[in-house]
Amino acid sequence: MERKAITDTIERLSFRYGILMALALAGFFFLMKAFGLEHNLELRAFNLIILVSFILMAVQDFKERKSGKISYLKGLGLGILTTIVGTVSFAIMVVFYVSIVNPSFMEVIQTQEPFGDFLNPLLVGFTIIIEGIASGCLATYGIMQFFKPSRIVASAEVHD
């Protein structure tokens, strides 16, 4: 019983799903690299699908662990914290990649982005963090519209 209580915390689930999110984002990044598609910036839209998927999995997992109940604010906190862990971890990987592993990729980014002349690896990482957290907050808000208790109660009343 003690072990279950520890693994049920929002922080632990956020860390678990955030790290898995970062690994999925990194895997997609390296898959694009393997197929020579890393320069195709439109494929970044799939990052949003990965982000939403892991937020949804975290919220669903927490809800199942709590006997099918999740409060709206706890769900928001879980989604946002999962996003922060995943996005910051992925941004660190990208900064490492464009700084040390493949600095020539940084030059490609600088030529393709509108303000590329002003970019450096840290600004690329910061941009990923801001973009990811903003997307994650919006995604979490949308996801929690389907999990909030008032929606479930209203749905039950309609079916009675």
N, C-alpha and C positions, 0 to 999 in steps of 0.2 A: 504494500500500500504506500509506503514511504517513497519507494522508487517511482511509482506512477505519478505522485504529486510533484516530484521534481521535474519529470519530463513533460508535464502538462503546462509549464509556465510559458507565458507569451514570449519571454526573452529567449528561452531555449528553442522554441519552435521557430521564432524569427531568425535566429542564428542558423539553425539547420536548413530552413528553406532559403534563406538568403545566400548561404554558401552554395547550395545546390543551384540556385539561380545564377550565381556568378560562374559556376562551372559550365552551366548550359550556355550562357552568353559567350564564354571563352571558347567552348567547343564549336559553337556556330561561327565565331570569328575565325578560328583556325580551319574550319571546314571551308569557309569562303576563301581563305588564303590558299588551301590545297587545290581548289578549282580555279584559282586566279580571278576570283570575283571580289577581292577585298577593296577594289577601287570603285565598285558599284555601290554608291551611297544609298540608293533606293532600297537595297536589301536590308538596311537598318530597320525597316518597318517590322521585320520579323523579331527584332529585339523586343518590341512592344508585346508581341504574342507570347514570347518567353516570359517576360515580366508579369503579364496578367496571369499566365498559367500558374506560376509559382505563388503569386499572392492568393489566387483562388484555392490552390492546394493547401496552403497554410491555414487559411480561414476554415476550409472544410475539415481539415485534420483537427483543429482546435475545437470546432463545433462537435465533432464525433467524440472527442475525448471528454467533453463536458456534457454528455448525455443529450446531445442534440440541441443544446442551448448556447447562444453566444450573444453577449450584449453588443449593442451598436458601437459604443466607444472602445470596447476591448477589440472588436474586429478592426476598427479603424487603426488603432495602435498597432495591432499585429501586422496589418498590411503595410503600414508606413515603415515600421521597424524592419520588416522583411526586405522592403525596397531599399532602405538605407544600407543594410548589411550587404545585399547583393550588388547594388550599384557601386558602392565604395570599393568593394573587393574587386569588381571587374575593372573599375577605373585604375586601381593600383596595378593590375595586370597590364592594362593598355599602356600606362606610363612606362612601366618596365620594358615592355615590348618596343615602343617607339624610341626609347632612350638608349637601350643597351642591345637588345636582340636584333632589331632591324631599323636603324636610324634613317635609312633611305625612305622608309614608309612615312616618316614625319614630313619629308620633302613632298611626297605625293599629297598628303593632307594639306600642306600649305598651298599647293598649286590649285587644288580643287575647291577649297573652302573660300567663301567670299572675303573673309578677313584673314586669310591664310598667312599673310605677311606678318601678322602680329601673334601668331600661334607659336607656342613651344610645348613640349611634352606635359608640363604641369597644367597649362591652360587647357589642353586637350582633356586631361583627366578631370579637371574642374568642370568643364563643359559636359562631360559624360555624367558626372555626379548631379549637376543641376538638371539636366535633361531627364535623367533617370528618376530622380526624386519627384520632379514635377509630374511626369507620366505616371509614376507609382501612386502618388497621392490621388490623382484623378481616377486611376483604375480602381484603387481601394474604395473610393467614394462610390463608384458605380457598382462594384461588387457587393458592397455592404447594403445597397438598396434592396438586394434580393435576400439578404440574411437578417435584416433588422426585424426585431420581434413584432413591431406593429404591422408589418406586411404579412407575417405569418398568421397573426391573430385575425386580421381582416380577411385573409384567404379562407380561414377555417369557418368564419361566420357566413361567408357566401355559400359554402358547400353544405351547411347544416340544413 
